[in-house]
Amino acid sequence: MPQEKHPPTPQAAGSAHPATTPSDQPRIAALDVLRGFALCGILVANVKPIAHMVHTVSTTQPVVATSQDGSWLGLGLFVDQRFFPIFSLLFGIGFSLLVRSAGRRVPRPRVLLLRRLLALLAIGLAHMFLLWRGDILTIYAIVGLLVLLPSTWLPRWAVAGLAAVLIVTPLILGGNGVPLVPGLFLLGSALTRYGVIDRIEGSVRVPAALGLVFAAGALPAVWLQVRTPIDDAHLNTWFGLAGALMAGVYVCALLLLLRTPLRPVLQTVFAPLGRMALTNYLSATVLVLLAARLIGSVPDGWSSATVLLIAGAILIPQWLVSTLWLRRYRQGPLEWLWRWATWVSRPPLRRTP
């Protein structure tokens, strides 16, 4: 979700005017890129589950698709459960950045955090009951209220330890998707509180080493996912483990690429989507539902190519709108309303010359 203000970071390479928050503090560019990248993957994973709403009155589909296509080239290998952990981690990071910012600006920062989560809950409930039962915002808001907000009273070592327990336990018990949310939230919070996020763009060796570790673990996990029958009780374990490890590989790979000449390209492609993640996430649901009505066929019959075409037909206009919008305005429209509800004061929207 959209990040709040945070301590100044080095200006993005090749950028004469770094993106800023409403308080004119530079954003951490890597987080915007990661968020936009995750948003793209989540949309690809969600196309079929969302489209099912056109053909059924209700659905219990999870936030990301968990079907296997049995192919090394299928979406089940590269997409399903691979981007959801990144998005959840980033939510925990954004929350803790706001904790730090609010602690310097208001006498009762937890009241502000409570308002922010309640506003997100209202948005999520509207999304769930009006558009798609697989909405994740409601879950994020509830877990935030029950886990993230109370964790602000805990020391950072306790948050880190609890994060490890809440991530490992569901994987051992065969859980994936939603059961991992509390642990991923706390992991993002711990990384922020230990200062890792402030240094996220200052190292090459750390993401390179971590990326190799994640890749070494992901290879056997993915192999086990592919080899395990879909009705096997162990499938969820390998599916969840492979997803979490591949998400780590994706994050580390992007952080490394941001240290190369590809940085301006990655920022141009993913940062606008990431900076308007809430607006784009919600509008994507509407656009997928419209696409499903136009196509008319049952989503289960869609090929991977069809899913990718639908996602691309949504993401390209979203990128264009986001890019043009952010040239004139500080935040996306829903991000601005969410910030207004958080601070209970109307923030500036239009950029000053």
C-alpha positions in Angstrom: 0.0 0.0 0.0 1.1 3.6 -0.4 4.0 4.5 1.8 4.1 7.5 4.2 6.9 9.9 4.8 10.3 8.6 6.0 13.8 9.9 6.6 15.6 11.4 3.7 17.5 9.0 1.4 19.9 9.5 -1.4 18.4 11.0 -4.5 17.6 8.5 -7.2 20.3 8.1 -9.8 19.5 10.0 -12.9 16.6 11.9 -11.4 16.8 15.6 -11.1 13.6 15.9 -9.1 13.1 13.0 -6.6 9.6 12.0 -5.8 8.4 13.4 -2.5 5.7 12.7 0.0 3.2 15.4 0.9 5.7 16.7 3.5 8.4 17.1 0.8 10.6 14.4 2.1 12.2 12.1 -0.5 10.6 8.7 -0.9 12.6 5.5 -0.9 12.5 4.8 -4.6 13.2 1.0 -4.2 9.9 0.6 -2.3 7.9 2.2 -5.0 9.5 0.0 -7.6 8.9 -3.1 -5.5 5.3 -2.2 -4.8 4.6 -1.5 -8.5 6.3 -4.8 -9.5 4.3 -6.7 -6.9 1.1 -5.0 -8.0 1.6 -6.3 -11.6 2.1 -9.9 -10.4 -0.9 -9.8 -8.1 -3.1 -8.6 -10.9 -2.0 -11.5 -13.1 -2.7 -13.9 -10.3 -6.1 -12.4 -9.5 -7.5 -12.2 -13.0 -9.2 -15.5 -12.9 -10.5 -15.3 -9.3 -12.0 -11.9 -9.9 -13.5 -12.9 -13.2 -15.3 -15.7 -11.5 -17.6 -13.1 -9.9 -19.2 -12.6 -13.2 -20.3 -16.2 -13.3 -21.0 -16.9 -9.7 -22.9 -15.1 -7.0 -20.1 -15.6 -4.5 -16.7 -17.1 -4.3 -14.3 -18.3 -1.7 -11.2 -17.8 -3.9 -8.2 -16.5 -2.0 -6.5 -13.2 -2.8 -4.2 -15.0 -5.3 -4.9 -18.0 -7.4 -3.6 -21.3 -6.1 -4.3 -23.6 -9.0 -1.5 -25.6 -10.6 -1.2 -26.0 -14.3 1.5 -28.7 -14.1 3.8 -26.8 -16.4 7.2 -25.2 -15.8 6.1 -22.3 -17.9 2.7 -21.9 -16.2 1.5 -19.0 -14.0 1.4 -21.4 -11.1 5.2 -21.6 -11.2 6.2 -18.0 -11.6 3.2 -16.0 -10.4 0.8 -17.7 -7.9 1.8 -16.9 -4.3 5.0 -15.2 -5.5 3.9 -11.6 -5.3 1.5 -11.7 -2.4 4.4 -12.0 0.2 6.1 -9.0 -1.3 2.9 -6.8 -1.0 2.4 -8.0 2.6 6.0 -7.3 3.5 5.7 -3.8 2.0 2.6 -3.1 4.0 4.4 -3.8 7.2 7.3 -1.6 6.1 4.9 1.3 5.2 3.1 1.0 8.5 6.4 1.3 10.5 7.5 4.2 8.4 4.3 5.9 9.4 4.8 5.0 13.0 8.1 6.7 13.0 6.8 9.7 11.2 3.7 10.1 13.3 5.7 9.8 16.5 7.6 13.0 15.6 4.5 14.9 14.6 1.6 14.1 16.9 1.3 13.5 20.6 -0.8 10.3 20.2 0.5 8.5 17.1 -1.3 5.3 17.8 -4.7 7.0 17.5 -3.6 8.1 14.0 -2.6 4.6 13.2 -5.9 3.3 14.4 -7.8 5.8 12.1 -5.6 4.7 9.2 -6.4 1.0 9.7 -10.1 1.7 10.3 -10.3 3.7 7.1 -8.6 0.8 5.2 -11.1 -1.6 6.7 -14.0 0.6 5.4 -12.4 0.6 1.9 -11.8 -3.1 2.0 -15.4 -3.9 3.1 -16.8 -1.8 0.3 -14.5 -3.5 -2.1 -15.5 -7.0 -0.8 -19.2 -6.6 -0.8 -19.6 -4.5 -3.9 -17.0 -6.0 -6.2 -15.0 -9.1 -5.1 -15.2 -11.5 -2.2 -11.4 -12.1 -2.5 -10.5 -8.6 -1.3 -7.3 -8.5 0.7 -7.6 -5.0 2.2 -10.1 -6.1 4.8 -7.7 -8.8 5.9 -4.8 -6.3 6.0 -6.8 -3.9 8.1 -7.9 -6.6 10.6 -4.4 -8.1 10.9 -3.1 -4.6 11.3 -5.4 -3.9 14.1 -4.8 -7.2 15.9 -1.1 -7.6 15.2 0.7 -4.5 13.8 -0.8 -1.9 16.1 -0.1 -3.9 19.3 3.4 -4.6 18.1 4.3 -0.9 18.4 4.5 -1.5 22.2 7.0 -4.4 21.8 10.8 -4.0 21.5 12.1 -4.6 18.0 13.8 -7.9 18.9 10.4 -9.3 20.1 8.8 -8.2 16.8 11.6 -9.9 14.8 11.3 -13.1 16.8 7.5 -13.1 16.6 7.7 -12.5 12.8 9.9 -15.6 12.4 7.5 -17.8 14.4 4.5 -16.5 12.5 6.1 -17.1 9.1 7.6 -20.5 9.8 4.7 -22.1 11.7 2.1 -21.7 8.9 4.5 -23.1 6.4 5.2 -26.1 8.5 1.5 -26.7 9.1 0.8 -26.4 5.4 -0.7 -23.0 5.3 -0.1 -20.4 2.6 -1.6 -17.0 1.6 -3.6 -15.4 4.3 -2.0 -17.3 7.3 1.4 -15.7 6.3 0.1 -12.1 6.5 0.8 -11.5 10.3 4.4 -12.8 10.0 5.1 -10.8 6.9 3.7 -7.7 8.4 5.9 -8.1 11.4 8.9 -8.9 9.3 8.5 -5.6 7.4 8.1 -3.8 10.7 11.2 -5.4 12.1 13.3 -4.5 9.0 12.2 -0.9 9.3 12.9 -0.7 13.1 16.4 -2.2 12.7 17.2 0.4 10.0 17.5 -2.1 7.1 15.0 -0.2 5.0 16.9 3.1 5.4 19.9 1.3 3.9 18.0 -0.8 1.3 19.6 0.9 -1.6 23.1 1.2 -0.2 24.3 -2.4 -0.5 25.0 -4.9 -3.3 26.5 -7.7 -1.3 23.6 -8.2 1.0 20.8 -8.6 -1.6 23.2 -10.7 -3.7 24.0 -13.1 -0.9 20.4 -13.3 0.3 19.2 -13.8 -3.3 21.5 -16.8 -3.6 20.2 -18.3 -0.4 16.6 -17.8 -1.4 17.3 -19.3 -4.9 19.0 -22.3 -3.3 15.9 -22.9 -1.2 13.4 -22.1 -4.0 14.7 -24.6 -6.5 13.9 -27.8 -4.4 10.7 -26.2 -3.1 9.5 -25.4 -6.6 10.4 -28.9 -7.8 8.4 -30.4 -4.9 5.5 -28.1 -5.8 5.5 -29.3 -9.4 6.0 -33.0 -8.5 3.3 -33.1 -5.7 -0.2 -34.2 -6.9 -2.8 -31.5 -6.5 -4.8 -33.6 -4.0 -1.8 -34.3 -1.8 -1.9 -32.9 1.7 1.7 -31.6 1.4 1.0 -29.5 -1.7 0.1 -26.4 0.4 3.4 -26.7 2.3 5.6 -26.8 -0.9 3.4 -24.2 -2.6 3.7 -21.7 0.3 7.4 -22.3 0.8 8.1 -22.0 -2.9 6.1 -18.8 -3.1 7.8 -17.2 -0.1 11.3 -18.1 -1.3 10.7 -17.0 -4.9 9.3 -13.7 -3.6 12.6 -13.3 -1.8 14.5 -14.0 -5.0 12.4 -11.4 -6.9 13.0 -8.7 -4.2 16.7 -9.3 -4.2 17.0 -9.4 -8.0 15.1 -6.1 -8.3 17.3 -4.5 -5.6 20.4 -5.6 -7.6 19.0 -4.3 -10.9 18.3 -1.0 -9.3 22.1 -0.6 -8.8 22.6 -1.0 -12.6 22.0 1.3 -15.6 18.5 -0.3 -15.7 17.4 1.7 -12.7 15.8 4.6 -14.7 13.8 2.1 -16.7 12.6 0.2 -13.6 11.6 3.4 -12.0 9.8 4.6 -15.1 7.9 1.3 -15.5 7.0 0.3 -11.9 7.2 3.4 -9.6 4.1 5.2 -10.9 2.1 2.0 -10.4 3.5 1.6 -6.9 2.9 5.1 -5.8 -0.8 4.7 -6.7 -1.1 1.1 -5.6 -4.4 1.5 -3.7 -6.1 3.3 -6.6 -4.7 0.8 -9.1 -5.5 -2.3 -7.0 -9.2 -1.3 -6.7 -9.7 0.0 -10.2 -8.2 -3.3 -11.5 -11.0 -5.2 -10.0 -13.6 -3.1 -12.0 -11.6 -3.5 -15.2 -11.2 -7.3 -14.8 -15.0 -7.6 -14.2 -15.7 -5.6 -17.3 -13.2 -7.7 -19.3 -14.9 -10.9 -18.1 -18.3 -9.6 -19.3 -16.9 -8.7 -22.7 -15.1 -12.0 -23.2 -18.0 -14.0 -21.9 -16.3 -17.4 -21.6 -15.8 -19.1 -18.3 -12.5 -18.0 -16.7 -11.4 -21.6 -16.1 -11.1 -22.0 -19.8 -8.8 -19.0 -20.2 -5.2 -19.8 -21.2 -2.2 -18.2 -19.5 -1.8 -16.1 -22.7 -5.4 -14.8 -22.3 -4.7 -13.9 -18.6 -1.5 -12.1 -19.5 -3.3 -10.2 -22.3 -6.1 -9.1 -19.9 -3.6 -8.0 -17.3 -1.5 -6.1 -19.8 -4.6 -4.4 -21.2 -5.3 -3.1 -17.7 -1.8 -2.3 -16.5 -0.7 -0.3 -19.5 -3.6 2.3 -19.2 -3.1 2.3 -15.4 0.6 3.1 -15.9 -0.2 5.9 -18.3 -2.8 7.4 -16.0 -0.6 7.1 -13.0 2.4 8.7 -14.8 0.3 11.6 -16.0 -1.6 12.0 -12.7 1.6 12.1 -10.6 3.1 14.9 -12.8 0.4 17.2 -11.4 -0.6 15.7 -8.1 1.3 14.5 -5.1 -0.7 11.2 -4.6 -3.3 9.1 -6.2 -6.9 10.0 -5.6 -7.6 7.1 -3.2 -4.2 7.5 -1.5 -5.1 11.2 -0.9 -8.4 10.3 0.6 -6.8 7.6 2.8 -4.3 10.1 4.0 -7.0 12.7 4.7 -8.9 10.1 6.9 -5.6 9.2 8.6 -4.6 12.7 9.6 -8.1 14.2 9.9 -7.0 17.2 7.9 -7.1 17.8 4.2 -3.6 17.3 2.8 -2.4 19.2 -0.3 -3.0 17.3 -3.5 -1.8 19.4 -6.4 1.9 19.9 -6.8 3.2 23.4 -6.4 5.2 24.8 -9.3 
